[in-house]
Amino acid sequence: MITDKMLLQLGVVNPVLEGLKNAGLEVVSIFSDVPPNSELKVIRRCADEAIAKGVEGIIAIGGGSVIDTAKGVNILLTHGGDLVNDYSGAETLPGPLKPLIAIPTTAGTGSEVTHAAVILDEANHTKLSFVDRNLAPHLAILDPELTLGLPAKLTAATAMDALTHAIESFTSIQANPVSEAFAAKAIPLIRTNILNAVLHGENLEARGALLTASTLAGIAFDHAMVGVVHGMAHATGALAPVHHGTANSIFLPWGMEYNLKVCAKKYAEIAKLLGVKVNGLSSQAAARKGIDAIKRLREQLHHACGLPYRLRDAGVGEELLEAIAEGAVNDGTSFYNPREVVAEEVLKEVRKAY
């Protein structure tokens, strides 16, 4: 079992352990030393422990970092080798992996249903992507009760992560009717429940709606990928200790501004999904109103729980802005952006986000 220290201390994993015991299944090891951003060295250490104990399957209980860690561990547990040299990139796995069950405790990453993992290479200050059809968990269990203890700020950050997945997959160059349908269902679910879940964390209905939306958005971007917002967020997370969802929330309207000239019609559709009245407006004007709605939502979340909406408020120094823009260009997600990602142009949006 892979989880994090806080969930272990709070006893969140106890019902799962009890259920497994009653079913006659043995948990031979519990690894809880997972950081906020999944790291190569942590995966290697966990994999060594799993191999030594003869693990036959993995249960991951936690947020995206825990689930991505489990995916990385499963690669080494099943196939051995070197995670970076042998498996980074796309479609590199030689075959199926051992059984992996994902139980998310945050409503944001969608990692429980995706074929991808993002791992921090702490030595080189970069984030590595692993994408393979065999990487997705074999089973995802959505239980909103497991998200009830999520702090308000983390609830907001993870929900904005899911919203970013939905919006970017909707406008990706690989968008298709399937991905658009999942994204279009996720966006209004997030819009109508995010503030309720932040302000009233005990509201199980709102929590469940966000968890469902997160999974829907995860399926959407698993079909279509994301874009420059994630490129900027990944670059930021590799350079500074900023939560991935927070980074996406900060960059979302500015990434949309970057793409506006090529995405007006789709952003107009997104505006409708965000509940904006756009009757009689041109696509450009409707799209602009949609972006403004995202900005207002971030401000509401900032006032409700302190979620940062500027890089400076998240502890990012101005000296990192150029590196963030360069990192966004080199990030694999930017290849799917509807507008070519050029460092000089992206830097303008990064400065606005500062």
C-alpha positions in Angstrom: 0.0 0.0 0.0 1.2 3.5 -0.9 -0.1 6.5 0.9 1.2 9.6 2.7 2.1 10.3 6.3 -0.9 12.5 7.1 -3.5 10.0 5.7 -1.8 7.3 7.7 -1.9 9.3 10.9 -5.5 10.3 10.4 -6.5 6.7 10.0 -8.0 7.3 6.5 -6.4 4.0 5.3 -7.8 1.9 8.3 -11.1 0.9 6.7 -9.3 -0.3 3.6 -6.8 -2.3 5.7 -9.7 -3.8 7.7 -11.6 -4.7 4.5 -8.5 -6.4 3.0 -7.9 -8.3 6.2 -11.5 -9.6 6.3 -11.1 -10.7 2.7 -8.0 -12.7 3.5 -5.6 -10.4 1.7 -2.2 -9.5 3.3 -0.7 -6.0 3.2 3.0 -6.8 3.3 4.1 -3.2 3.4 2.8 0.4 3.9 4.9 3.1 2.3 3.9 6.6 3.4 7.0 8.7 2.7 5.5 10.4 -0.4 6.2 14.1 -0.8 3.8 16.7 -2.3 5.5 16.2 -5.7 6.3 12.6 -6.6 10.1 12.2 -6.8 12.4 9.8 -8.6 14.4 8.9 -5.4 11.2 8.2 -3.5 9.9 5.9 -6.2 13.2 4.0 -6.3 13.2 3.5 -2.6 9.6 2.4 -2.5 10.2 0.0 -5.4 13.2 -1.6 -3.7 11.1 -2.2 -0.7 8.3 -3.7 -2.7 10.6 -6.0 -4.7 12.3 -7.2 -1.5 8.9 -8.1 0.1 7.5 -9.8 -3.0 4.6 -7.5 -3.6 2.1 -8.8 -6.1 -0.1 -5.7 -6.4 -0.4 -2.1 -5.2 -3.2 -0.1 -3.6 -2.6 3.7 -3.8 -4.6 5.9 -1.3 -4.0 9.6 -1.7 -3.8 12.5 -4.1 -2.1 12.7 -7.4 1.4 12.5 -6.0 0.7 9.2 -4.3 -1.0 7.7 -7.3 1.8 8.8 -9.7 4.3 7.4 -7.2 2.4 4.1 -7.3 2.5 4.1 -11.1 6.3 4.7 -11.1 6.8 2.0 -8.5 4.6 -0.4 -10.5 6.9 0.0 -13.5 10.0 -1.0 -11.6 8.2 -3.7 -9.6 7.0 -5.3 -12.8 9.7 -4.8 -15.3 12.8 -3.6 -13.4 15.4 -1.4 -15.1 16.0 2.3 -14.8 12.9 4.5 -14.6 14.3 7.5 -16.5 16.5 5.8 -19.1 14.2 2.9 -19.9 10.7 4.3 -19.5 10.4 8.1 -19.6 8.5 9.4 -22.6 5.6 7.7 -24.4 4.7 4.1 -25.0 7.9 2.6 -23.6 6.6 -0.2 -21.4 7.2 -3.8 -22.7 3.9 -5.1 -21.3 1.2 -4.9 -18.7 1.9 -4.0 -15.1 0.9 -5.7 -11.8 -2.5 -4.9 -10.4 -2.9 -1.3 -9.2 -6.0 0.0 -7.4 -6.2 3.8 -7.0 -8.4 5.4 -4.3 -8.1 9.2 -4.6 -8.5 11.4 -1.6 -8.4 14.7 -3.5 -10.6 15.8 -6.3 -8.2 17.2 -8.9 -5.5 15.2 -10.6 -7.7 12.5 -12.3 -4.6 10.3 -12.1 -6.8 7.4 -11.0 -8.1 7.1 -14.6 -5.1 8.3 -16.7 -2.3 6.6 -18.6 0.2 9.2 -17.4 2.4 10.0 -14.5 4.5 13.2 -13.9 7.6 12.7 -11.7 10.0 15.3 -10.3 13.6 14.8 -11.3 14.9 16.8 -8.3 18.5 16.6 -9.4 17.8 18.4 -12.7 14.9 20.6 -11.5 12.6 19.2 -14.2 9.4 17.2 -14.3 9.4 14.0 -16.4 6.4 12.6 -18.1 5.6 8.9 -18.4 2.7 8.0 -20.8 1.8 4.4 -21.7 -1.5 2.5 -22.3 -0.4 0.1 -19.6 0.1 2.7 -16.9 -3.5 3.4 -15.9 -4.7 1.8 -12.7 -6.7 -1.3 -13.1 -9.4 -0.1 -10.7 -10.4 3.3 -9.4 -12.6 3.7 -6.3 -14.3 7.1 -5.8 -15.5 7.6 -2.2 -16.3 11.3 -1.3 -16.1 10.5 2.4 -12.3 10.1 2.0 -12.2 13.8 0.8 -14.1 15.3 3.8 -10.9 16.1 5.7 -9.3 17.9 2.9 -8.4 21.5 3.9 -10.2 24.3 2.2 -7.2 25.7 0.3 -6.2 22.2 -1.0 -9.9 21.6 -2.0 -9.8 24.8 -4.0 -6.4 24.0 -5.6 -7.2 20.5 -6.6 -10.6 21.5 -8.0 -8.9 24.2 -10.1 -6.5 21.5 -11.3 -9.5 19.5 -12.5 -11.0 22.6 -14.2 -7.8 23.2 -16.0 -7.8 19.6 -17.2 -11.3 20.0 -18.6 -10.6 23.4 -20.3 -7.3 22.5 -21.8 -8.5 19.1 -23.1 -11.5 20.8 -24.6 -9.1 23.1 -26.7 -6.3 20.6 -27.3 -5.2 19.9 -30.9 -6.2 16.3 -30.1 -9.7 17.2 -28.8 -12.4 14.9 -30.1 -16.1 14.3 -29.5 -15.3 11.8 -26.6 -12.9 14.1 -24.8 -15.2 17.1 -25.3 -18.2 15.3 -23.9 -16.4 14.4 -20.7 -14.9 17.9 -20.3 -18.3 19.5 -21.0 -19.8 17.5 -18.2 -16.9 18.3 -15.7 -16.9 22.1 -16.1 -20.4 22.9 -14.8 -20.0 20.3 -12.0 -16.9 22.2 -10.8 -18.5 25.6 -11.3 -21.5 24.8 -9.2 -19.8 22.9 -6.4 -16.3 24.3 -5.9 -17.2 27.3 -3.6 -19.7 25.1 -1.6 -17.0 22.5 -1.0 -14.5 25.1 0.0 -16.8 27.0 2.4 -18.7 23.9 3.6 -16.2 21.1 3.7 -18.6 18.7 5.3 -21.0 18.9 2.3 -20.8 15.3 1.0 -22.8 16.1 -2.1 -20.5 18.9 -3.2 -17.5 16.7 -2.4 -18.9 13.9 -4.5 -19.6 16.2 -7.4 -16.1 17.5 -7.4 -14.7 13.9 -7.2 -16.8 12.9 -10.1 -15.8 16.0 -12.1 -12.2 15.3 -11.4 -12.5 11.8 -12.8 -14.4 13.0 -15.9 -11.8 15.7 -16.5 -9.1 13.1 -16.1 -10.7 10.9 -18.8 -11.0 14.0 -21.0 -7.4 14.9 -20.8 -6.3 11.2 -21.1 -8.0 11.2 -24.5 -6.8 14.7 -25.6 -4.0 15.9 -23.3 -3.6 19.4 -22.0 -1.6 22.5 -23.0 0.4 25.6 -22.2 -1.2 26.1 -18.7 0.2 22.7 -17.6 3.5 23.5 -19.3 3.9 26.6 -17.2 2.7 24.8 -14.1 5.1 21.9 -14.5 8.0 24.3 -15.1 7.0 26.2 -12.0 6.7 23.1 -9.8 10.1 22.0 -10.9 11.7 25.3 -9.9 9.8 26.2 -6.7 7.7 24.3 -4.1 4.3 25.3 -5.5 1.4 22.9 -5.4 0.5 21.7 -8.9 -3.2 22.7 -8.6 -2.2 26.1 -7.3 0.1 26.7 -10.2 -2.6 25.7 -12.7 -5.1 28.0 -11.0 -2.6 30.9 -11.2 -1.8 30.3 -14.9 -5.3 29.3 -16.2 -6.6 32.7 -17.3 -3.3 33.7 -18.7 -2.9 30.5 -20.7 -6.4 31.2 -22.1 -5.4 34.7 -23.0 -2.4 33.2 -24.8 -4.7 31.0 -26.9 -7.6 33.4 -27.3 -6.7 34.3 -30.9 -7.1 30.7 -32.0 -9.7 29.4 -29.5 -12.4 32.1 -29.4 -15.2 29.7 -30.6 -14.3 27.0 -28.1 -13.8 29.5 -25.3 -17.3 30.9 -26.1 -18.6 27.4 -25.5 -16.7 27.1 -22.3 -18.2 30.5 -21.2 -21.6 28.9 -21.5 -20.5 25.9 -19.4 -19.3 28.3 -16.8 -22.8 29.8 -16.6 -21.9 33.1 -18.4 -24.7 34.7 -20.3 -23.4 35.2 -23.9 -26.5 35.5 -26.0 -26.0 37.9 -28.8 -22.3 38.2 -28.3 -19.6 37.5 -30.8 -17.3 34.5 -30.2 -14.5 36.8 -29.2 -16.6 38.8 -26.7 -18.1 35.6 -25.2 -14.7 34.1 -24.9 -13.4 37.1 -23.1 -16.3 36.9 -20.7 -15.4 33.3 -20.0 -11.8 34.2 -19.2 -13.1 37.0 -16.9 -15.3 34.4 -15.1 -12.2 32.3 -14.4 -10.5 35.4 -13.0 -13.5 36.1 -10.7 -13.6 32.6 -9.5 -9.9 32.7 -8.5 -10.5 35.9 -6.6 -13.5 34.3 -4.8 -11.3 31.4 -3.8 -8.6 33.7 -2.6 -11.0 35.5 -0.3 -12.6 32.2 0.8 -9.5 30.2 1.6 -6.4 32.1 0.7 -5.6 30.3 -2.5 -2.9 32.3 -4.2 -3.8 33.8 -7.6 -0.4 35.4 -8.3 3.0 33.7 -8.5 4.5 36.2 -6.0 1.8 35.1 -3.5 2.9 31.5 -3.9 6.5 32.3 -3.1 7.9 32.3 -6.7 10.7 34.8 -7.2 10.7 37.2 -10.2 14.1 35.8 -11.2 12.4 32.5 -12.1 10.0 33.9 -14.7 12.2 33.4 -17.8 13.1 29.9 -16.7 9.4 29.1 -16.3 8.7 30.3 -19.8 11.6 28.3 -21.2 10.4 25.3 -19.3 6.9 25.6 -20.6 8.2 25.5 -24.2 10.1 22.2 -23.5 7.3 20.6 -21.6 5.6 17.7 -23.4 2.1 19.1 -22.7 2.8 22.2 -24.8 3.0 20.1 -27.9 -0.8 19.7 -27.7 -1.5 23.4 -27.2 -3.7 24.9 -30.0 -1.2 27.8 -30.5 2.5 27.2 -30.9 4.3 27.8 -27.6 7.0 30.4 -28.0 9.1 31.4 -25.0 9.1 35.2 -25.7 5.3 35.2 -26.0 4.7 32.9 -23.1 6.9 35.0 -20.9 4.4 37.9 -21.4 1.7 35.8 -19.8 4.0 34.5 -17.1 4.8 38.1 -16.1 1.1 38.8 -15.9 0.7 35.9 -13.6 3.4 37.2 -11.4 
